Amino acid sequence: MNDRTGLALSGVTVRLGDGDAMVTALDDVNLTVAPGELVAVVGPSGAGKSSLLAVAGALTVPEKGTVGVDGRDLTGMSVKQRAAYRRDHIGFVFQSGNLIPALTSLEQLRLVAKLSNRRADGRDPAELLADVGMAHKADRRPHQLSGGERQRVGIARALMGRPSVLLVDEPTAALDRARSHDVVQLLARETKESGVATVMVTHDHAVLEHCDRMVEMIDGRLSAG
Ligand SMILES: Nc1ncnc2c1ncn2[C@@H]1O[C@H](COP(=O)(O)OP(=O)(O)OP(=O)(O)O)[C@@H](O)[C@H]1O
């Protein structure tokens, strides 16, 4: 964890579509997120928030600019290198938890351990499940869990490989107010404890109090909120 410097996007420009339908989804975006920091990204629909997560997670490569994770620039990597880097250093949490229907909570985490090359220094699935308050539901499958519980398992799964960067897309979209606070509080705590640089896209202004910082995205440009 000592060689961590977090996430650094510099001069990132992403264009999507082609011809007349070309859209500048990200326009010269700069963003740094330190290890242990939780940064919220807000902004209207179509502003470029998903595009930001996609470049930060090495799912897409920007037309211009650099995307650094712990000082390594992801934009110069081959597709294969990026996939490996993503698997080993970046965690994703999606709106609905995106869990595998047939697997229990514990099995969701064990599967990650099995697929990862970094098994030796990964987290212990049962311990991590206990950390996120889900030990008592280790044997439940996703359809037997509430939305908030599914998110907890999704967060634990994303942290299994000790990622440097955690990318979270609308984690409270399907949750009521109390559950939303619980889930973002958990994210804030895990961010600190595991020293991960976390970016959370949200429409939910009620949960911003748990974040270290907020930035606003409008028309592909980022400004301090
Ligand atoms: N594959 C694509 N081809 C062309 N344009 C696209 C494509 N994907 C997204 N866009 C456009 O790029 C811009 C940014 O989209 P993006 O999905 O990043 O916004 P967003 O802030 O995440 O929106 P939302 O809050 O609705 O999810 C929008 O104008 C969108 O219409």
The ligand as an SDF file (V2000), in Angstrom:
LIG
                    3D

 31 33  0  0  0  0  0  0  0  0999 V2000
  -21.6660    5.4040  -27.5400 N   0  0  0  0  0  0  0  0  0  0  0  0
  -21.9460    6.6920  -27.6310 C   0  0  0  0  0  0  0  0  0  0  0  0
  -21.9550    7.3110  -28.8360 N   0  0  0  0  0  0  0  0  0  0  0  0
  -22.2090    8.6320  -28.9200 C   0  0  0  0  0  0  0  0  0  0  0  0
  -22.4700    9.4290  -27.8670 N   0  0  0  0  0  0  0  0  0  0  0  0
  -22.4850    8.8670  -26.6510 C   0  0  0  0  0  0  0  0  0  0  0  0
  -22.2240    7.4880  -26.4580 C   0  0  0  0  0  0  0  0  0  0  0  0
  -22.3030    7.2160  -25.1260 N   0  0  0  0  0  0  0  0  0  0  0  0
  -22.6090    8.3930  -24.5160 C   0  0  0  0  0  0  0  0  0  0  0  0
  -22.7210    9.3860  -25.4170 N   0  0  0  0  0  0  0  0  0  0  0  0
  -22.9850   10.8060  -25.1340 C   0  0  0  0  0  0  0  0  0  0  0  0
  -21.8690   11.3110  -24.3750 O   0  0  0  0  0  0  0  0  0  0  0  0
  -22.3110   12.2560  -23.3850 C   0  0  0  0  0  0  0  0  0  0  0  0
  -21.8690   11.8030  -21.9990 C   0  0  0  0  0  0  0  0  0  0  0  0
  -22.5690   10.6170  -21.6430 O   0  0  0  0  0  0  0  0  0  0  0  0
  -22.3920    9.9070  -20.2290 P   0  0  0  0  0  0  0  0  0  0  0  0
  -23.1040    8.5950  -20.2980 O   0  0  0  0  0  0  0  0  0  0  0  0
  -20.9650    9.8830  -19.8530 O   0  0  0  0  0  0  0  0  0  0  0  0
  -23.1940   10.9120  -19.2620 O   0  0  0  0  0  0  0  0  0  0  0  0
  -23.6980   10.7320  -17.7440 P   0  0  0  0  0  0  0  0  0  0  0  0
  -23.3490   12.0000  -17.0530 O   0  0  0  0  0  0  0  0  0  0  0  0
  -23.1470    9.4730  -17.1860 O   0  0  0  0  0  0  0  0  0  0  0  0
  -25.2690   10.6050  -17.8820 O   0  0  0  0  0  0  0  0  0  0  0  0
  -26.3620    9.8490  -16.9150 P   0  0  0  0  0  0  0  0  0  0  0  0
  -26.3760   10.6040  -15.6240 O   0  0  0  0  0  0  0  0  0  0  0  0
  -27.6300   10.0190  -17.6950 O   0  0  0  0  0  0  0  0  0  0  0  0
  -25.9310    8.4250  -16.7820 O   0  0  0  0  0  0  0  0  0  0  0  0
  -23.8390   12.3450  -23.5680 C   0  0  0  0  0  0  0  0  0  0  0  0
  -24.0840   13.4750  -24.3810 O   0  0  0  0  0  0  0  0  0  0  0  0
  -24.2060   11.0740  -24.2830 C   0  0  0  0  0  0  0  0  0  0  0  0
  -25.3720   11.2620  -25.0720 O   0  0  0  0  0  0  0  0  0  0  0  0
  1  2  1  0
  2  3  1  0
  2  7  2  0
  3  4  2  0
  4  5  1  0
  5  6  2  0
  6  7  1  0
  6 10  1  0
  7  8  1  0
  8  9  2  0
  9 10  1  0
 10 11  1  0
 11 12  1  0
 11 30  1  0
 12 13  1  0
 13 14  1  0
 13 28  1  0
 14 15  1  0
 15 16  1  0
 16 17  2  0
 16 18  1  0
 16 19  1  0
 19 20  1  0
 20 21  2  0
 20 22  1  0
 20 23  1  0
 23 24  1  0
 24 25  2  0
 24 26  1  0
 24 27  1  0
 28 29  1  0
 28 30  1  0
 30 31  1  0
M  END
$$$$
